[in-house]
Amino acid sequence: MTVKKREMEEINVYGDPEVAEVGVVRFGDDDRHTVEIVDGLTPPQTREEKWVINISTQFGCPVGCPFCDAALRYAGNPSTEELLDEVRWALARHPGAAERCAKLKVHFARMGEPSLNDAVLEAMDRLPDVVDSKGLWCCVASVAPRGRDAWFDRLLEIKERHFYGCFQLQFSVQSTNESNRDRLIPMAHWRLGELAEYGSRFFREGDRKVVLNFALARDVEFDSRVIAEIYDPAQF
């Protein structure tokens, strides 16, 4: 359920400003509507060279991946304005830095599954109006839940309209064994071949390659030969 915009309150900030700081903010007066925002660097690069802002796309997460703390609770979706307020929070901490930044990546991937919140698409569509930076990049990480094909179709449209050549799509794959994947991603999701099919459609010359993320663990199968058979290294 998408909710109307509530006032955002900063609860706490912790971390190392030379690497990354995590802001804990709450929307309204309900503690369930608390999210994390990461204001980060990639040392030794300076903020003028590369700045990464990670925002939460849901209040908790309904997917239930067993290795993720966000899976312990879910309390709905932030609205478009609330998502953009997360970005504004990080921008306000460094006045003028966005204009000077060569690569400012807004990463929709801190807490929650982005494709389960339609407001994420609206926020991406409006992001160039909110972030005054010629170096603006957008990034989304997803487990690719089944039944969200229309969301991913529109994501491709937004990438082509605003972020061609400066968008990074990441799929949380976790394993090359589908049974392992079903355990680690306990929500109906695209199979390995479906990820490859969409990624090949998403990528075109000049784009960043699609990233495959794996949360490797004991007894979780990972076979590089499977990756090589399914995914084109020119695109992934």
DRENBATI-112106 format. One record per residue: residue in one letter; x negated, y, z negated of N, C-alpha, C in turn. Coordinates in steps of 0.02 Angstrom, whole numbers, plus 50000, padded with zeros to 5 digits. Each point is the difference from the previous one (the first is absolute). Example, Ala and Ser with C-alpha at 12.3 -4.5 7.8 and 13.67 -1.06 7.14 Angstrom:
// residues 2
+------+-------+-------+-------+-------+-------+-------+-------+-------+-------+
| type |   n_u |   n_v |   n_w |  ca_u |  ca_v |  ca_w |   c_u |   c_v |   c_w |
+------+-------+-------+-------+-------+-------+-------+-------+-------+-------+
|    A | 49340 | 49716 | 49610 | 50045 | 50059 | 50000 | 49955 | 50060 | 50000 |
|    S | 50018 | 50053 | 50036 | 49958 | 50059 | 49997 | 50039 | 50055 | 49963 |
+------+-------+-------+-------+-------+-------+-------+-------+-------+-------+
// end
This chain:
// residues 236
+------+-------+-------+-------+-------+-------+-------+-------+-------+-------+
| type |   n_u |   n_v |   n_w |  ca_u |  ca_v |  ca_w |   c_u |   c_v |   c_w |
+------+-------+-------+-------+-------+-------+-------+-------+-------+-------+
|    M | 49958 | 49940 | 50000 | 50042 | 50060 | 50000 | 49956 | 50062 | 50000 |
|    T | 50012 | 50044 | 50048 | 49963 | 50063 | 50003 | 50035 | 50053 | 49958 |
|    V | 49962 | 50036 | 49960 | 50029 | 50048 | 49953 | 49983 | 50071 | 50022 |
|    K | 50038 | 50048 | 49973 | 49986 | 50070 | 50014 | 49937 | 50022 | 49964 |
|    K | 49971 | 50054 | 50024 | 49938 | 50026 | 49971 | 50010 | 50023 | 49928 |
|    R | 49954 | 49978 | 49956 | 49999 | 50023 | 49931 | 49936 | 50039 | 49988 |
|    E | 49998 | 50038 | 49948 | 49940 | 50038 | 49984 | 49944 | 49951 | 49980 |
|    M | 49940 | 50016 | 50021 | 49943 | 49957 | 49986 | 49960 | 50028 | 49942 |
|    E | 49983 | 49958 | 49952 | 49961 | 50019 | 49941 | 49936 | 49959 | 49997 |
|    E | 49944 | 50034 | 49992 | 49936 | 49965 | 49992 | 49995 | 49974 | 49929 |
|    I | 49989 | 49935 | 49994 | 49995 | 49968 | 49935 | 49928 | 49993 | 49977 |
|    N | 49957 | 49980 | 50047 | 49929 | 49990 | 49982 | 49958 | 49996 | 50063 |
|    V | 49936 | 50015 | 49992 | 49951 | 49992 | 50055 | 49938 | 49968 | 49970 |
|    Y | 49976 | 49948 | 50032 | 49940 | 49967 | 49975 | 49957 | 49978 | 50058 |
|    G | 49935 | 49988 | 49986 | 49954 | 49978 | 50051 | 49939 | 50045 | 50004 |
|    D | 49963 | 49993 | 50054 | 49938 | 50037 | 50011 | 50010 | 50047 | 50060 |
|    P | 49998 | 50066 | 49991 | 50011 | 50046 | 50056 | 49949 | 49994 | 50056 |
|    E | 49943 | 49968 | 49986 | 49950 | 49990 | 50051 | 50016 | 49939 | 50043 |
|    V | 50048 | 49960 | 49979 | 50019 | 49940 | 50038 | 50076 | 50001 | 50013 |
|    A | 50039 | 49993 | 49947 | 50073 | 50001 | 50008 | 50033 | 50014 | 49933 |
|    E | 50054 | 50037 | 50002 | 50042 | 50011 | 49941 | 50070 | 49976 | 50015 |
|    V | 50032 | 49971 | 49950 | 50067 | 49974 | 50007 | 50047 | 50044 | 49960 |
|    G | 50050 | 50027 | 50034 | 50050 | 50039 | 49966 | 50062 | 49958 | 49987 |
|    V | 50025 | 50003 | 49939 | 50062 | 49967 | 49982 | 50054 | 50054 | 49996 |
|    V | 50051 | 49996 | 50042 | 50052 | 50051 | 50001 | 50068 | 49967 | 49995 |
|    R | 50047 | 50038 | 49973 | 50068 | 49975 | 49991 | 50049 | 50046 | 50035 |
|    F | 50049 | 49970 | 50032 | 50054 | 50039 | 50032 | 50061 | 49997 | 49955 |
|    G | 50021 | 50058 | 49977 | 50057 | 50003 | 49954 | 49978 | 49978 | 49930 |
|    D | 50047 | 49977 | 49960 | 49984 | 49983 | 49930 | 50005 | 49925 | 49986 |
|    D | 50001 | 49960 | 50053 | 50004 | 49927 | 49993 | 49930 | 49971 | 50011 |
|    D | 49973 | 49967 | 49949 | 49932 | 49972 | 50006 | 49995 | 49948 | 50055 |
|    R | 50054 | 49971 | 50021 | 49998 | 49951 | 50054 | 49981 | 50032 | 50066 |
|    H | 50008 | 50066 | 50004 | 49985 | 50036 | 50062 | 49932 | 50034 | 49994 |
|    T | 49952 | 49961 | 49977 | 49930 | 50022 | 49993 | 49958 | 49966 | 50053 |
|    V | 49955 | 50038 | 50031 | 49957 | 49973 | 50053 | 49928 | 50023 | 49989 |
|    E | 49956 | 49969 | 50037 | 49930 | 50019 | 50001 | 49982 | 50031 | 50067 |
|    I | 49956 | 50050 | 49997 | 49973 | 50033 | 50060 | 49924 | 50000 | 49992 |
|    V | 49964 | 49980 | 50053 | 49928 | 50000 | 49997 | 49972 | 50058 | 50041 |
|    D | 49957 | 50039 | 49969 | 49965 | 50055 | 50031 | 49927 | 49978 | 50005 |
|    G | 49980 | 49975 | 50058 | 49936 | 49965 | 50003 | 49952 | 50023 | 50054 |
|    L | 49937 | 49982 | 49989 | 49945 | 50012 | 50047 | 49970 | 49933 | 50020 |
|    T | 49955 | 50002 | 50049 | 49962 | 49941 | 50019 | 49926 | 50019 | 49999 |
|    P | 49970 | 50000 | 49938 | 49930 | 50020 | 49993 | 49955 | 49959 | 50047 |
|    P | 49948 | 50033 | 50028 | 49975 | 50067 | 49983 | 50033 | 50057 | 50039 |
|    Q | 50054 | 49987 | 50037 | 50032 | 50053 | 50037 | 50035 | 50049 | 49953 |
|    T | 49997 | 50063 | 50018 | 50032 | 50053 | 49961 | 50074 | 50005 | 50019 |
|    R | 50037 | 50040 | 49961 | 50071 | 50010 | 50015 | 50009 | 50035 | 50068 |
|    E | 49952 | 50040 | 50020 | 50005 | 50033 | 50065 | 49989 | 49950 | 50057 |
|    E | 49967 | 49945 | 49985 | 49988 | 49949 | 50051 | 50057 | 49949 | 50003 |
|    K | 50021 | 49974 | 49942 | 50054 | 49952 | 49998 | 50035 | 50003 | 49932 |
|    W | 50066 | 50002 | 50004 | 50042 | 50004 | 49940 | 50057 | 49951 | 50010 |
|    V | 50013 | 49958 | 49950 | 50053 | 49950 | 50004 | 50051 | 50012 | 49945 |
|    I | 50062 | 50006 | 50020 | 50055 | 50008 | 49953 | 50045 | 49938 | 50007 |
|    N | 50004 | 49961 | 49947 | 50044 | 49941 | 49999 | 50063 | 50016 | 49962 |
|    I | 50057 | 49989 | 50030 | 50063 | 50014 | 49965 | 50041 | 49936 | 49993 |
|    S | 50043 | 50000 | 49949 | 50045 | 49944 | 49988 | 50063 | 50009 | 50041 |
|    T | 50024 | 49946 | 50029 | 50059 | 50003 | 50044 | 50063 | 49973 | 49967 |
|    Q | 49992 | 49968 | 49941 | 50058 | 49976 | 49963 | 49985 | 50006 | 49925 |
|    F | 50054 | 49995 | 49961 | 49992 | 49997 | 49928 | 49992 | 49927 | 49981 |
|    G | 49938 | 49979 | 49994 | 49987 | 49929 | 49994 | 50002 | 49968 | 50068 |
|    C | 50015 | 49935 | 50004 | 50003 | 49966 | 50064 | 50042 | 49937 | 49994 |
|    P | 50045 | 49988 | 50048 | 50043 | 49940 | 49997 | 49970 | 49938 | 50032 |
|    V | 49941 | 50006 | 50032 | 49972 | 49944 | 50036 | 49980 | 49943 | 49953 |
|    G | 49965 | 50018 | 49945 | 49984 | 49950 | 49950 | 49935 | 49963 | 50009 |
|    C | 49952 | 50028 | 50036 | 49935 | 49967 | 50009 | 49970 | 49985 | 49931 |
|    P | 49979 | 49938 | 49987 | 49980 | 49980 | 49932 | 49936 | 50033 | 49974 |
|    F | 49961 | 50031 | 50044 | 49937 | 50031 | 49979 | 50008 | 50076 | 49990 |
|    C | 50060 | 50027 | 50006 | 50011 | 50072 | 49999 | 50041 | 50021 | 49940 |
|    D | 49975 | 50048 | 49961 | 50036 | 50025 | 49941 | 50065 | 50034 | 50019 |
|    A | 50003 | 50031 | 50058 | 50061 | 50035 | 50020 | 50058 | 49952 | 50009 |
|    A | 49986 | 49935 | 50009 | 50052 | 49950 | 50010 | 50040 | 49986 | 49937 |
|    L | 49977 | 50026 | 49943 | 50034 | 49986 | 49937 | 50065 | 50039 | 49992 |
|    R | 50010 | 50051 | 50041 | 50061 | 50040 | 49993 | 50017 | 50034 | 50066 |
|    Y | 50063 | 50018 | 50009 | 50022 | 50037 | 50059 | 50060 | 50042 | 49981 |
|    A | 49998 | 50065 | 50017 | 50054 | 50044 | 49980 | 50021 | 50046 | 50057 |
|    G | 49994 | 49977 | 50062 | 50025 | 50039 | 50057 | 49947 | 50037 | 50038 |
|    N | 50022 | 50046 | 50043 | 49956 | 50035 | 50046 | 49997 | 50075 | 49987 |
|    P | 49941 | 50030 | 50005 | 49996 | 50073 | 50002 | 50032 | 50026 | 50064 |
|    S | 50025 | 50061 | 49998 | 50027 | 50032 | 50059 | 49944 | 50028 | 50044 |
|    T | 50017 | 50024 | 50059 | 49950 | 50030 | 50044 | 49965 | 50057 | 49965 |
|    E | 50037 | 50045 | 49969 | 49969 | 50058 | 49966 | 49956 | 49977 | 49943 |
|    E | 50020 | 49949 | 49964 | 49959 | 49976 | 49945 | 49935 | 49969 | 50025 |
|    L | 50003 | 49964 | 50055 | 49939 | 49974 | 50030 | 49953 | 50057 | 50020 |
|    L | 50028 | 50052 | 50031 | 49959 | 50057 | 50021 | 49975 | 50039 | 49939 |
|    D | 50038 | 50000 | 49945 | 49977 | 50032 | 49939 | 49938 | 49964 | 49972 |
|    E | 49996 | 49935 | 50009 | 49940 | 49963 | 49980 | 49939 | 50026 | 50038 |
|    V | 50009 | 50011 | 50065 | 49946 | 50027 | 50041 | 49983 | 50071 | 49978 |
|    R | 50051 | 50040 | 49988 | 49989 | 50070 | 49979 | 49964 | 50003 | 49934 |
|    W | 50013 | 49952 | 49956 | 49966 | 49998 | 49935 | 49924 | 49997 | 50010 |
|    A | 49978 | 49954 | 50044 | 49928 | 49993 | 50013 | 49972 | 50061 | 50035 |
|    L | 50037 | 50028 | 50048 | 49976 | 50059 | 50036 | 49991 | 50059 | 49953 |
|    A | 50046 | 50008 | 49952 | 49998 | 50057 | 49955 | 49940 | 49997 | 49953 |
|    R | 49971 | 49941 | 49990 | 49942 | 49993 | 49956 | 49937 | 50029 | 50032 |
|    H | 50001 | 50010 | 50066 | 49940 | 50024 | 50035 | 50021 | 50052 | 50052 |
|    P | 50020 | 50060 | 49978 | 50025 | 50051 | 50046 | 49951 | 50013 | 50057 |
|    G | 50026 | 49999 | 50061 | 49959 | 50015 | 50059 | 49959 | 49943 | 50026 |
|    A | 49994 | 49946 | 49962 | 49957 | 49944 | 50021 | 50026 | 49965 | 50062 |
|    A | 50066 | 49995 | 50008 | 50028 | 49966 | 50057 | 49980 | 50033 | 50066 |
|    E | 49998 | 50066 | 50001 | 49982 | 50036 | 50061 | 49928 | 49986 | 50021 |
|    R | 49957 | 49988 | 49950 | 49929 | 49989 | 50015 | 49983 | 49927 | 50010 |
|    C | 50046 | 49955 | 49986 | 49985 | 49929 | 50000 | 49998 | 49971 | 50071 |
|    A | 49947 | 49965 | 50016 | 49993 | 49969 | 50066 | 50045 | 49940 | 50009 |
|    K | 50013 | 49963 | 49945 | 50044 | 49942 | 50003 | 50037 | 49994 | 49935 |
|    L | 50065 | 50016 | 50002 | 50042 | 49997 | 49941 | 50052 | 49945 | 50013 |
|    K | 49991 | 49943 | 49966 | 50044 | 49942 | 50012 | 50052 | 49995 | 49945 |
|    V | 50063 | 50003 | 50019 | 50055 | 49989 | 49954 | 50022 | 49927 | 50008 |
|    H | 49991 | 49963 | 49946 | 50008 | 49928 | 50002 | 50063 | 49981 | 49962 |
|    F | 50050 | 49974 | 50037 | 50063 | 49978 | 49969 | 49991 | 49928 | 49977 |
|    A | 49968 | 49993 | 49942 | 49981 | 49931 | 49980 | 49982 | 49992 | 49928 |
|    R | 50018 | 50045 | 49955 | 49978 | 49992 | 49931 | 50044 | 49949 | 49963 |
|    M | 50064 | 50015 | 49995 | 50046 | 49956 | 49965 | 50063 | 49994 | 50041 |
|    G | 50023 | 49938 | 50013 | 50060 | 49990 | 50038 | 49986 | 49974 | 50071 |
|    E | 50051 | 49976 | 50033 | 49997 | 49977 | 50069 | 50030 | 50054 | 50045 |
|    P | 49958 | 50037 | 50038 | 50025 | 50057 | 50038 | 50058 | 49986 | 50046 |
|    S | 49999 | 49941 | 50033 | 50052 | 49986 | 50050 | 50069 | 49987 | 49969 |
|    L | 50004 | 49995 | 49934 | 50065 | 49992 | 49967 | 50030 | 50067 | 49979 |
|    N | 49969 | 50055 | 50021 | 50024 | 50066 | 49984 | 50003 | 50042 | 50064 |
|    D | 50060 | 50013 | 50025 | 50007 | 50038 | 50062 | 49973 | 50071 | 49993 |
|    A | 49999 | 50026 | 49939 | 49975 | 50068 | 49989 | 49926 | 50006 | 50018 |
|    V | 49963 | 49944 | 49999 | 49930 | 50002 | 50018 | 49992 | 50024 | 50072 |
|    L | 50043 | 49977 | 50044 | 49996 | 50022 | 50070 | 50013 | 50075 | 50006 |
|    E | 50049 | 50025 | 49964 | 50015 | 50071 | 50002 | 49941 | 50040 | 49972 |
|    A | 49969 | 49975 | 49947 | 49943 | 50035 | 49971 | 49942 | 50001 | 50049 |
|    M | 49987 | 49945 | 50034 | 49946 | 49999 | 50050 | 50015 | 50049 | 50057 |
|    D | 50063 | 50002 | 50021 | 50019 | 50045 | 50055 | 49990 | 50073 | 49981 |
|    R | 50008 | 50016 | 49936 | 49993 | 50069 | 49978 | 49930 | 50017 | 49973 |
|    L | 49958 | 49949 | 49995 | 49934 | 50009 | 49969 | 49959 | 50055 | 50033 |
|    P | 49998 | 50006 | 50067 | 49960 | 50054 | 50030 | 50023 | 50070 | 49980 |
|    D | 50063 | 50008 | 49980 | 50025 | 50065 | 49978 | 49981 | 50015 | 49928 |
|    V | 49984 | 49948 | 49962 | 49984 | 50007 | 49929 | 49925 | 50006 | 49989 |
|    V | 49961 | 49963 | 50039 | 49927 | 49999 | 49992 | 49968 | 50043 | 50055 |
|    D | 49973 | 50056 | 49980 | 49968 | 50046 | 50048 | 49927 | 49979 | 50010 |
|    S | 49991 | 49950 | 50043 | 49932 | 49975 | 50012 | 49995 | 49972 | 50071 |
|    K | 49950 | 50022 | 50036 | 49988 | 49973 | 50067 | 49973 | 49928 | 49995 |
|    G | 49977 | 49981 | 49941 | 49973 | 49933 | 49990 | 50050 | 49951 | 49971 |
|    L | 50065 | 50015 | 50005 | 50051 | 49958 | 49969 | 50004 | 49931 | 50032 |
|    W | 49997 | 49949 | 49958 | 50011 | 49930 | 50020 | 50057 | 49973 | 49957 |
|    C | 50032 | 49948 | 50026 | 50052 | 49966 | 49962 | 49984 | 49926 | 49998 |
|    C | 50018 | 49967 | 49946 | 49986 | 49929 | 49992 | 50058 | 49968 | 49963 |
|    V | 50017 | 49938 | 50020 | 50052 | 49963 | 49964 | 49976 | 49927 | 49994 |
|    A | 50012 | 49971 | 49941 | 49983 | 49930 | 49987 | 50064 | 49963 | 49984 |
|    S | 50011 | 49942 | 50032 | 50063 | 49966 | 49993 | 49992 | 49924 | 50002 |
|    V | 50045 | 49965 | 49966 | 50003 | 49927 | 50006 | 50045 | 49979 | 50058 |
|    A | 50031 | 50049 | 50034 | 50044 | 49989 | 50057 | 50060 | 49955 | 49982 |
|    P | 50045 | 50025 | 49958 | 50059 | 49961 | 49981 | 50044 | 49985 | 50061 |
|    R | 50028 | 49940 | 50001 | 50045 | 49981 | 50054 | 50064 | 50042 | 49995 |
|    G | 50028 | 50017 | 50058 | 50061 | 50039 | 50002 | 49989 | 50075 | 50004 |
|    R | 49936 | 50021 | 50003 | 49986 | 50072 | 50002 | 49971 | 50020 | 50068 |
|    D | 50019 | 49964 | 50052 | 49973 | 50013 | 50067 | 50014 | 50071 | 50023 |
|    A | 50060 | 50026 | 49986 | 50017 | 50068 | 50021 | 49954 | 50051 | 49967 |
|    W | 49981 | 49988 | 49937 | 49955 | 50044 | 49964 | 49932 | 50002 | 50036 |
|    F | 49975 | 49942 | 50019 | 49936 | 49997 | 50033 | 50002 | 50028 | 50071 |
|    D | 50057 | 49994 | 50034 | 50008 | 50031 | 50066 | 49995 | 50076 | 49994 |
|    R | 50032 | 50027 | 49948 | 49997 | 50073 | 49992 | 49931 | 50022 | 49977 |
|    L | 49966 | 49959 | 49960 | 49932 | 50015 | 49981 | 49956 | 50010 | 50061 |
|    L | 50007 | 49956 | 50049 | 49962 | 50006 | 50062 | 50015 | 50065 | 50035 |
|    E | 50063 | 50020 | 50001 | 50019 | 50064 | 50032 | 49968 | 50059 | 49965 |
|    I | 50000 | 49999 | 49933 | 49970 | 50055 | 49962 | 49925 | 50003 | 50010 |
|    K | 49968 | 49941 | 50003 | 49928 | 49999 | 50013 | 49985 | 50032 | 50068 |
|    E | 50039 | 49982 | 50050 | 49988 | 50027 | 50067 | 50013 | 50075 | 50002 |
|    R | 50048 | 50024 | 49963 | 50018 | 50071 | 50003 | 49952 | 50044 | 49961 |
|    H | 49977 | 49977 | 49942 | 49961 | 50043 | 49956 | 49928 | 49977 | 49988 |
|    F | 49988 | 49935 | 50003 | 49937 | 49974 | 49973 | 49962 | 49954 | 50048 |
|    Y | 50010 | 50009 | 50065 | 49963 | 49958 | 50047 | 49925 | 50010 | 49990 |
|    G | 49964 | 49945 | 49988 | 49928 | 50004 | 49989 | 49981 | 50016 | 49929 |
|    C | 50048 | 50015 | 49958 | 49984 | 50018 | 49930 | 50051 | 49969 | 49952 |
|    F | 50016 | 49937 | 50014 | 50045 | 49961 | 49957 | 49968 | 49933 | 49987 |
|    Q | 50004 | 49977 | 49937 | 49974 | 49934 | 49983 | 50056 | 49957 | 49973 |
|    L | 50015 | 49946 | 50036 | 50050 | 49952 | 49978 | 49963 | 49941 | 49968 |
|    Q | 50022 | 49984 | 49939 | 49970 | 49944 | 49964 | 50055 | 49948 | 49983 |
|    F | 49985 | 49937 | 50015 | 50045 | 49946 | 49980 | 49969 | 49962 | 49942 |
|    S | 50039 | 49990 | 49947 | 49977 | 49960 | 49943 | 50015 | 49927 | 50016 |
|    V | 49950 | 49964 | 50024 | 50009 | 49932 | 50026 | 49989 | 49948 | 49945 |
|    Q | 49948 | 50009 | 49960 | 49983 | 49961 | 49940 | 49970 | 49932 | 50013 |
|    S | 50024 | 49963 | 50050 | 49973 | 49933 | 50014 | 50013 | 49981 | 50072 |
|    T | 49961 | 49952 | 50026 | 50013 | 49974 | 50067 | 50043 | 49937 | 49998 |
|    N | 50023 | 49982 | 49941 | 50044 | 49943 | 49991 | 50070 | 50026 | 49983 |
|    E | 50049 | 49981 | 50041 | 50067 | 50029 | 49991 | 50032 | 49979 | 49933 |
|    S | 49985 | 49941 | 49975 | 50026 | 49981 | 49935 | 49971 | 50042 | 49944 |
|    N | 49934 | 50014 | 50004 | 49969 | 50046 | 49952 | 50031 | 50069 | 50005 |
|    R | 50013 | 50022 | 50061 | 50029 | 50067 | 50010 | 50070 | 50003 | 49969 |
|    D | 50038 | 49947 | 50007 | 50068 | 49999 | 49971 | 49997 | 50007 | 49924 |
|    R | 49949 | 49971 | 49970 | 49993 | 50005 | 49927 | 49976 | 50070 | 49979 |
|    L | 49953 | 50028 | 50038 | 49971 | 50065 | 49982 | 50044 | 50059 | 50021 |
|    I | 50043 | 49989 | 50049 | 50048 | 50052 | 50023 | 50069 | 49969 | 49995 |
|    P | 50030 | 49999 | 49940 | 50063 | 49963 | 49989 | 50062 | 50038 | 50024 |
|    M | 49997 | 50024 | 50061 | 50056 | 50032 | 50034 | 49993 | 49981 | 50073 |
|    A | 50056 | 49988 | 50034 | 49996 | 49981 | 50070 | 49959 | 50051 | 50039 |
|    H | 49951 | 49975 | 50038 | 49953 | 50046 | 50034 | 49981 | 49971 | 50068 |
|    W | 49969 | 50042 | 50041 | 49977 | 49978 | 50065 | 49945 | 49948 | 49994 |
|    R | 50002 | 49951 | 50045 | 49947 | 49950 | 50004 | 49937 | 50031 | 50032 |
|    L | 49945 | 49964 | 49998 | 49936 | 50025 | 50026 | 50006 | 50021 | 50073 |
|    G | 50035 | 49959 | 50039 | 50008 | 50017 | 50071 | 50042 | 50061 | 50011 |
|    E | 50050 | 50011 | 49958 | 50042 | 50060 | 50007 | 49961 | 50063 | 49983 |
|    L | 49956 | 49996 | 49951 | 49957 | 50057 | 49984 | 49957 | 50016 | 50060 |
|    A | 49973 | 49948 | 50032 | 49957 | 50011 | 50059 | 50039 | 50031 | 50057 |
|    E | 50061 | 49977 | 50010 | 50041 | 50026 | 50055 | 50015 | 50074 | 49990 |
|    Y | 50021 | 50018 | 49939 | 50016 | 50071 | 49988 | 49936 | 50042 | 50003 |
|    G | 49946 | 49976 | 49969 | 49938 | 50038 | 50000 | 49975 | 50014 | 50070 |
|    S | 50007 | 49951 | 50045 | 49979 | 50010 | 50070 | 50043 | 50052 | 50034 |
|    R | 50063 | 50004 | 49981 | 50044 | 50052 | 50028 | 49986 | 50068 | 49970 |
|    F | 49980 | 50001 | 49936 | 49987 | 50062 | 49965 | 49936 | 50033 | 50025 |
|    F | 49949 | 49959 | 50014 | 49934 | 50026 | 50018 | 49997 | 50017 | 50074 |
|    R | 49969 | 50058 | 50015 | 49981 | 50015 | 50069 | 49932 | 50035 | 49999 |
|    E | 49969 | 50003 | 50057 | 49933 | 50028 | 50005 | 49996 | 50069 | 49967 |
|    G | 49951 | 50007 | 49956 | 49993 | 50063 | 49963 | 50026 | 49997 | 49930 |
|    D | 50041 | 49949 | 49984 | 50025 | 49991 | 49932 | 49947 | 49967 | 49956 |
|    R | 50008 | 50007 | 49935 | 49963 | 49958 | 49953 | 50026 | 49929 | 50004 |
|    K | 49956 | 49952 | 49992 | 50022 | 49930 | 50000 | 50046 | 49987 | 49940 |
|    V | 50044 | 49952 | 50009 | 50044 | 49979 | 49946 | 49958 | 49960 | 49949 |
|    V | 50010 | 50014 | 49936 | 49960 | 49969 | 49947 | 50039 | 49942 | 49969 |
|    L | 49965 | 49945 | 49989 | 50029 | 49942 | 49966 | 49969 | 49995 | 49930 |
|    N | 50042 | 50008 | 49948 | 49977 | 49998 | 49931 | 50013 | 49932 | 49969 |
|    F | 49951 | 49976 | 49962 | 50007 | 49935 | 49966 | 49981 | 50007 | 49926 |
|    A | 50046 | 49982 | 49956 | 49985 | 49997 | 49929 | 49976 | 49929 | 49985 |
|    L | 49935 | 49988 | 50010 | 49973 | 49932 | 49996 | 49997 | 49977 | 49927 |
|    A | 50013 | 49935 | 49990 | 49999 | 49971 | 49933 | 49985 | 49926 | 50007 |
|    R | 49984 | 49969 | 49943 | 49990 | 49928 | 50000 | 50063 | 49963 | 50025 |
|    D | 49988 | 49948 | 50039 | 50054 | 49958 | 50026 | 50045 | 50036 | 50050 |
|    V | 49977 | 50057 | 50026 | 50036 | 50036 | 50052 | 49960 | 49992 | 50065 |
|    E | 50030 | 49969 | 50049 | 49964 | 49983 | 50061 | 49986 | 50061 | 50042 |
|    F | 49937 | 50005 | 50023 | 49981 | 50051 | 50048 | 49954 | 49968 | 50051 |
|    D | 50021 | 49998 | 50062 | 49963 | 49967 | 50054 | 49990 | 50051 | 50055 |
|    S | 49938 | 50022 | 50009 | 49985 | 50051 | 50051 | 50016 | 49976 | 50070 |
|    R | 50001 | 49934 | 50011 | 50017 | 49974 | 50066 | 50073 | 50013 | 50017 |
|    V | 50043 | 49998 | 49950 | 50070 | 50015 | 50011 | 50008 | 50074 | 50020 |
|    I | 49963 | 50043 | 49966 | 50002 | 50071 | 50017 | 49978 | 50011 | 50072 |
|    A | 49945 | 49968 | 50019 | 49973 | 50007 | 50067 | 50047 | 49975 | 50054 |
|    E | 50039 | 49948 | 49984 | 50046 | 49971 | 50048 | 50062 | 50044 | 50011 |
|    I | 50022 | 50034 | 49947 | 50063 | 50036 | 50002 | 49992 | 50073 | 50017 |
|    Y | 49947 | 50032 | 49976 | 49993 | 50072 | 50004 | 49944 | 50021 | 50046 |
|    D | 50015 | 50045 | 50045 | 49952 | 50027 | 50048 | 49953 | 50048 | 49964 |
|    P | 49935 | 49987 | 49998 | 49954 | 50045 | 49964 | 49995 | 50069 | 50031 |
|    A | 50025 | 50008 | 50060 | 50001 | 50067 | 50030 | 50056 | 50043 | 49971 |
|    Q | 50048 | 49967 | 49966 | 50058 | 50035 | 49973 | 50005 | 49996 | 49924 |
|    F | 49967 | 49949 | 49971 | 50006 | 49987 | 49928 | 49930 | 49999 | 49968 |
+------+-------+-------+-------+-------+-------+-------+-------+-------+-------+
// end
